[in-house]
Structure formats: structure tokens, C-alpha cells
Amino acid sequence: MAHKNDYSVTVFFPSGEAKKWGFVNGLNYFASNFLDKKHSDWKYFNVYDRRNGKYLKRFYKGNIIPDFL
């Protein structure tokens, strides 16, 4: 099955601020190669199905994060 920008993600920071990304392909890649490098103070993020907006799962920093759900 091909995965192409399957998710939208809302990332939460210690300050209480939240940022959204609408077209996320691989969750592990997003966390380790984007968030950890560019927004290293992130606390957790919620994952949604991009096409219908359904909530899927929450991941905390330091947890094992798969590429796809």
C-alpha cells in the first residue's frame, strides 16, 4: 500500500503553543529528522487522518514512533 502524505499533525510545546502540519508522510521521519532538529523542545504530537480529520494517536517525545499507523 502506498503512503503519501497520509497524516496531519499538531505538535505541542512546553510553552503551551501548538503548531500544525497538514501533509506528513512518515511519522518517525517527521519526528526524528524534522522536529528533533528544527523544534527540539516539542513535548508531544497528535496524529490525524489527513483526508477525514479523524484523530488517530498521540506520541510523546522519547516514545517509539512508527513510520505509519
N, C-alpha and C positions, 0 to 999 in steps of 0.2 A: 504494500500500500504506500503510495507516495504521500509524503507530508510536505506541505508548502504553506508556510505562514498560518498554521492551524490555530494559533493562540493569540489572545490579547492578555496583557499582564499589567497589574497595578502593583507598584513597588512602594513599600512604606519605609520611612527613615526614622531615626530616633527623635528627630525634631517634631514628628507628627505629620510632616509633609508627605504627600503621596504623588507619584508620577506614573503616567500611563504610557504604555507602548502597545500599539494596535496590531502590528504584524510581526509576531515572534515565531521563528521556525523551530529551533531546538532549544528546549528549556535549560539543559545543562550547559550548553554552549553560551546561551544568553547570560546565565548566572556567572559562570567562571571566566568567560572571555570578555564580557561587557560590564556587568555590574561590579564584579570584584576589581576590575581595572579602572573603570571610569566613575563609579559610585560606590566606593569601598565601604561606606558607612551604612549600607542598606541593612534592614532588620529581617524583613520577610516579604514575600510577594504572593499575590493571589493570581491564579490562572483561570482564564475563561475561554470557552469555545468562541473563537472569533466570529464565526458565522451566525450563531444564535444568541450569544451573550450569556450562556449558561455557565454558572460557577462550577469549576472542576476540582481544584485543590489548592491548598496553601503550602508553601515551602519556606522554612526558616533558614537563615544563613548557617552554614555548617552541616545541614542535613544532606543526605544523598539525594540528588536531583536527577531523574532520568531525562533523556532527550525528549521522549514522547510519552504521553499518557494513554 
